[in-house]
Amino acid sequence: MKEVHLSQPELAFIIVTRAMIGAGIALLLADRISGEQRKAIGATLTLVGLVTTIPAICAIFCERETVEE
């Protein structure tokens, strides 16, 4: 099994991107604001979350020194 060591800022970045995707999807499914506003906000949060996933994946898998047990 491989271990990946992340700094606290890298881990926080990954957590925030996951939260943005979740919030975007929740807004797309919610009924508390008008449909047009909800779709715009939800789509934006989801898109930003998905786009910021690329650096998060690279932080974990690319150019990282891994320790094998």
C-alpha positions in Angstrom: 0.0 0.0 0.0 1.3 3.4 -0.8 1.2 6.3 1.6 0.8 9.9 0.3 2.0 12.8 2.5 0.1 16.0 2.1 0.6 19.3 3.8 -2.3 20.9 5.6 -2.9 23.5 2.9 -3.0 20.8 0.2 -5.4 18.7 2.3 -7.6 21.8 2.9 -7.6 22.6 -0.8 -8.8 19.1 -1.6 -11.5 19.3 1.0 -12.7 22.7 -0.2 -12.9 21.5 -3.8 -15.1 18.5 -2.7 -17.3 20.8 -0.7 -17.8 23.1 -3.7 -18.9 20.2 -5.9 -21.3 19.1 -3.2 -22.7 22.6 -2.7 -23.1 23.1 -6.4 -25.0 19.8 -6.8 -27.1 20.6 -3.8 -28.1 23.9 -5.2 -29.0 22.4 -8.5 -31.4 20.1 -6.6 -32.8 22.7 -4.1 -36.0 24.7 -4.5 -35.3 27.6 -2.1 -34.3 30.2 -4.7 -35.6 30.8 -8.2 -34.8 28.2 -10.8 -32.6 30.5 -12.9 -30.5 31.7 -10.0 -30.2 28.2 -8.5 -29.0 26.8 -11.8 -26.5 29.5 -12.4 -25.0 29.3 -8.9 -25.1 25.5 -8.8 -23.5 25.1 -12.2 -20.8 27.6 -11.3 -19.9 25.9 -8.0 -19.9 22.5 -9.6 -17.8 23.7 -12.5 -15.2 25.4 -10.3 -15.1 22.3 -8.1 -14.5 20.0 -11.0 -11.9 22.3 -12.6 -10.0 22.6 -9.3 -10.0 18.8 -9.0 -7.2 18.6 -11.6 -4.6 20.3 -9.3 -5.9 18.3 -6.4 -5.3 15.1 -8.2 -1.9 16.2 -9.2 -1.1 17.1 -5.6 -1.8 13.5 -4.7 -0.5 11.5 -7.6 1.9 13.6 -9.6 5.4 14.5 -8.6 4.9 13.1 -5.1 7.3 11.0 -3.2 5.4 7.9 -2.1 6.4 5.5 0.6 5.7 1.8 0.0 5.2 -0.5 3.0 
